[in-house]
Amino acid sequence: LAALYAGAAIFVTVAAYEAAGGPLRRDLFSDDGKAYLNLHSSEFPGGEIRGFLAPVPEPETYALMLAGLGLIGWAARRGPRAAA
């Protein structure tokens, strides 16, 4: 299930399954670039557990950053030298 706002999905039900205390539903919301996860259960019908999801850089991001910094350092070292 997804709802669209300005062409972007803002609500997605990730999974719904039967747990020991009744059905458990996990929902993923995205609003203003912030994503958060809701857990709902029929065992606690009036409440929910909400957690914000922090973006975590992937290892490739760090590798590209280090390669770029290395190239910048190499270019700076090979740059024109002042005559003494």
Residue frames as a rotation matrix with the C-alpha (Angstrom) as fourth column:
LEU 1
0.586 0.810 0.000 0.00
0.810 -0.586 0.000 0.00
0.000 0.000 -1.000 0.00
ALA 2
-0.589 -0.792 -0.161 1.45
0.780 -0.609 0.145 3.37
-0.213 -0.040 0.976 -0.94
ALA 3
0.654 0.708 -0.267 0.14
0.615 -0.703 -0.357 6.92
-0.440 0.069 -0.895 -0.92
LEU 4
-0.224 -0.728 0.648 1.54
0.944 -0.326 -0.040 9.54
0.240 0.603 0.761 -3.25
TYR 5
0.683 0.320 -0.656 2.08
0.462 -0.886 0.049 13.20
-0.566 -0.336 -0.753 -2.46
ALA 6
0.587 -0.425 -0.689 3.56
-0.648 -0.757 -0.086 15.41
-0.485 0.497 -0.720 -5.17
GLY 7
0.637 -0.252 -0.728 4.64
-0.573 0.477 -0.666 12.28
0.516 0.842 0.159 -7.03
ALA 8
-0.514 -0.857 -0.035 6.58
-0.569 0.371 -0.734 10.76
0.642 -0.357 -0.678 -4.11
ALA 9
0.204 0.538 -0.818 5.60
0.311 0.757 0.575 7.76
0.928 -0.371 -0.013 -1.99
ILE 10
-0.256 -0.270 0.928 5.09
-0.688 -0.623 -0.372 8.86
0.679 -0.734 -0.026 1.60
PHE 11
0.061 0.328 0.943 3.65
-0.892 0.441 -0.096 5.69
-0.447 -0.835 0.320 3.17
VAL 12
-0.081 -0.113 -0.990 4.52
-0.645 0.763 -0.034 2.05
0.760 0.636 -0.135 2.61
THR 13
0.701 0.252 0.667 3.46
-0.667 0.565 0.486 -1.00
-0.254 -0.786 0.564 4.63
VAL 14
-0.259 -0.925 -0.277 6.63
-0.960 0.279 -0.033 -3.03
0.108 0.257 -0.960 4.81
ALA 15
-0.767 0.008 -0.641 5.17
-0.027 0.999 0.045 -6.21
0.641 0.052 -0.766 6.31
ALA 16
-0.042 0.763 0.645 2.10
-0.991 -0.116 0.073 -7.48
0.131 -0.636 0.760 8.07
TYR 17
-0.400 -0.122 -0.908 2.07
-0.163 0.985 -0.061 -10.86
0.902 0.124 -0.414 9.78
GLU 18
0.712 0.701 -0.037 0.51
-0.176 0.229 0.957 -12.75
0.680 -0.675 0.286 12.67
ALA 19
-0.478 -0.844 0.243 2.51
-0.443 -0.007 -0.896 -12.47
0.758 -0.537 -0.371 15.90
ALA 20
-0.769 0.127 -0.626 1.89
0.506 0.719 -0.477 -14.12
0.389 -0.684 -0.617 19.28
GLY 21
-0.674 0.498 -0.546 -0.25
0.327 -0.461 -0.825 -11.23
-0.662 -0.734 0.148 20.51
GLY 22
0.517 0.856 0.007 -2.13
0.353 -0.207 -0.912 -10.72
-0.779 0.475 -0.409 17.26
PRO 23
0.641 -0.255 0.724 -1.35
0.732 -0.083 -0.676 -9.09
0.233 0.963 0.133 13.94
LEU 24
0.174 -0.677 -0.715 1.78
0.404 -0.613 0.678 -6.95
-0.898 -0.407 0.167 13.82
ARG 25
0.768 0.114 0.630 2.24
0.633 -0.283 -0.720 -4.34
0.096 0.952 -0.289 11.14
ARG 26
-0.160 -0.847 -0.508 5.41
0.625 -0.485 0.612 -2.43
-0.764 -0.220 0.607 10.26
ASP 27
0.813 0.444 0.377 4.99
0.578 -0.534 -0.617 0.81
-0.072 0.719 -0.691 8.36
LEU 28
-0.355 -0.930 -0.092 7.65
0.854 -0.363 0.373 3.00
-0.381 0.054 0.923 6.80
PHE 29
0.789 0.606 -0.106 6.93
0.541 -0.765 -0.350 6.71
-0.293 0.219 -0.931 6.46
SER 30
-0.427 -0.878 0.214 8.94
0.901 -0.393 0.184 9.38
-0.077 0.271 0.959 4.69
ASP 31
0.753 0.656 0.044 8.27
0.656 -0.754 0.019 13.05
0.046 0.014 -0.999 5.30
ASP 32
0.916 -0.400 0.019 10.56
-0.398 -0.915 -0.057 15.96
0.040 0.045 -0.998 4.38
GLY 33
0.227 -0.886 -0.404 13.46
-0.507 0.247 -0.826 13.59
0.832 0.392 -0.393 3.78
LYS 34
-0.554 -0.347 0.757 13.13
-0.832 0.265 -0.487 12.04
-0.031 -0.900 -0.436 7.24
ALA 35
-0.106 0.487 -0.867 12.18
-0.345 0.800 0.492 8.37
0.933 0.351 0.083 7.35
TYR 36
-0.567 -0.066 0.821 10.66
-0.818 0.164 -0.551 6.68
-0.098 -0.984 -0.147 10.36
LEU 37
-0.667 0.226 -0.710 9.31
-0.055 0.935 0.349 3.25
0.743 0.272 -0.611 11.16
ASN 38
-0.186 0.688 0.702 6.06
-0.978 -0.201 -0.062 2.51
0.098 -0.697 0.710 13.01
LEU 39
-0.897 0.019 -0.442 5.16
0.045 0.998 -0.048 -0.79
0.440 -0.063 -0.896 14.69
HIS 40
-0.219 0.905 0.365 1.48
-0.947 -0.287 0.144 -1.51
0.235 -0.315 0.920 15.37
SER 41
-0.924 -0.003 -0.383 0.00
0.058 0.987 -0.147 -4.49
0.379 -0.158 -0.912 17.21
SER 42
0.032 0.998 0.059 -3.57
-0.164 -0.053 0.985 -5.44
0.986 -0.041 0.162 18.12
GLU 43
-0.005 -0.106 -0.994 -2.22
0.879 0.474 -0.055 -6.32
0.477 -0.874 0.090 21.58
PHE 44
-0.438 -0.137 -0.888 -1.72
0.592 -0.788 -0.171 -2.59
-0.677 -0.601 0.426 22.20
PRO 45
0.087 0.545 0.834 -4.39
0.996 -0.074 -0.056 -1.03
0.031 0.835 -0.549 19.98
GLY 46
0.922 0.360 -0.144 -3.97
0.371 -0.927 0.058 2.53
-0.112 -0.107 -0.988 21.26
GLY 47
0.516 -0.798 -0.311 -0.23
-0.341 -0.524 0.780 2.76
-0.785 -0.297 -0.543 20.86
GLU 48
0.937 -0.347 0.035 2.60
0.167 0.359 -0.918 2.41
0.306 0.866 0.394 18.49
ILE 49
0.356 -0.910 -0.214 6.35
0.454 -0.032 0.891 2.21
-0.817 -0.414 0.402 18.57
ARG 50
0.984 -0.024 0.177 7.99
0.141 -0.505 -0.851 4.83
0.110 0.863 -0.494 16.38
GLY 51
0.290 -0.947 -0.137 11.66
0.464 0.014 0.886 4.99
-0.837 -0.321 0.443 15.52
PHE 52
0.781 -0.105 -0.616 13.49
-0.500 -0.695 -0.516 7.39
-0.374 0.711 -0.596 13.23
LEU 53
0.708 -0.527 0.470 15.82
0.649 0.748 -0.139 5.86
-0.278 0.404 0.872 10.68
ALA 54
0.459 -0.647 -0.609 19.22
-0.345 -0.761 0.549 7.52
-0.819 -0.042 -0.572 10.39
PRO 55
0.928 -0.187 -0.322 21.00
-0.278 0.229 -0.933 7.43
0.248 0.955 0.160 7.05
VAL 56
0.489 -0.802 0.343 24.17
-0.068 0.358 0.931 5.35
-0.870 -0.479 0.120 7.19
PRO 57
0.314 -0.426 -0.848 26.82
-0.934 -0.298 -0.196 5.82
-0.169 0.854 -0.492 4.50
GLU 58
0.997 -0.002 0.083 27.78
0.023 0.968 -0.251 2.69
-0.080 0.252 0.964 2.60
PRO 59
0.341 -0.939 0.047 31.43
0.400 0.191 0.897 1.56
-0.851 -0.287 0.440 2.47
GLU 60
0.060 -0.292 0.955 31.63
0.997 -0.034 -0.073 2.60
0.054 0.956 0.289 -1.18
THR 61
0.878 0.293 0.378 30.92
0.276 -0.956 0.100 6.18
0.391 0.016 -0.920 -0.11
TYR 62
0.751 -0.656 -0.072 33.99
-0.162 -0.289 0.943 6.19
-0.640 -0.697 -0.324 2.12
ALA 63
0.073 -0.744 0.664 36.11
0.726 0.496 0.476 4.57
-0.684 0.447 0.577 -0.60
LEU 64
0.355 0.120 0.927 35.11
0.844 -0.468 -0.263 7.24
0.402 0.875 -0.268 -3.13
MET 65
0.993 0.013 0.113 35.77
-0.039 -0.894 0.447 10.01
0.107 -0.448 -0.888 -0.61
LEU 66
0.482 -0.872 0.083 39.25
0.055 0.125 0.991 8.67
-0.875 -0.473 0.109 0.18
ALA 67
0.012 -0.451 0.893 40.05
0.947 0.292 0.135 8.24
-0.321 0.844 0.430 -3.52
GLY 68
0.650 0.308 0.695 38.93
0.568 -0.805 -0.174 11.80
0.505 0.507 -0.698 -4.22
LEU 69
0.938 -0.346 -0.026 40.98
-0.216 -0.640 0.737 13.22
-0.272 -0.686 -0.675 -1.36
GLY 70
0.232 -0.883 0.407 43.98
0.450 0.468 0.760 11.23
-0.862 0.007 0.506 -2.57
LEU 71
0.153 -0.119 0.981 43.61
0.980 -0.111 -0.166 12.66
0.129 0.987 0.100 -6.09
ILE 72
0.913 0.184 0.365 43.31
0.146 -0.981 0.130 16.19
0.381 -0.065 -0.922 -4.72
GLY 73
0.713 -0.701 0.006 46.46
-0.139 -0.133 0.981 15.66
-0.687 -0.701 -0.192 -2.63
TRP 74
0.065 -0.682 0.729 48.32
0.779 0.491 0.390 14.20
-0.624 0.542 0.563 -5.60
ALA 75
0.431 0.161 0.888 47.26
0.791 -0.542 -0.285 17.12
0.435 0.825 -0.361 -7.84
ALA 76
0.991 -0.076 0.108 48.30
-0.119 -0.868 0.483 19.66
0.057 -0.491 -0.869 -5.20
ARG 77
0.458 -0.874 0.162 51.69
0.118 0.240 0.964 18.00
-0.881 -0.422 0.213 -4.82
ARG 78
-0.129 -0.482 0.867 52.30
0.908 0.293 0.298 17.93
-0.397 0.826 0.400 -8.60
GLY 79
0.824 0.565 0.028 51.09
0.534 -0.760 -0.370 21.51
-0.188 0.320 -0.929 -9.07
PRO 80
0.500 -0.650 0.572 53.30
0.257 -0.519 -0.815 24.34
0.827 0.555 -0.093 -10.29
ARG 81
0.383 -0.483 -0.787 56.22
0.913 0.066 0.404 25.03
-0.143 -0.873 0.466 -7.99
ALA 82
0.988 -0.057 -0.142 57.50
-0.056 -0.998 0.006 28.48
-0.142 0.002 -0.990 -7.19
ALA 83
0.464 -0.881 0.095 60.97
0.449 0.142 -0.882 29.27
0.764 0.452 0.461 -8.53
ALA 84
0.757 -0.214 -0.618 63.48
0.592 -0.179 0.786 29.95
-0.278 -0.960 -0.009 -5.77
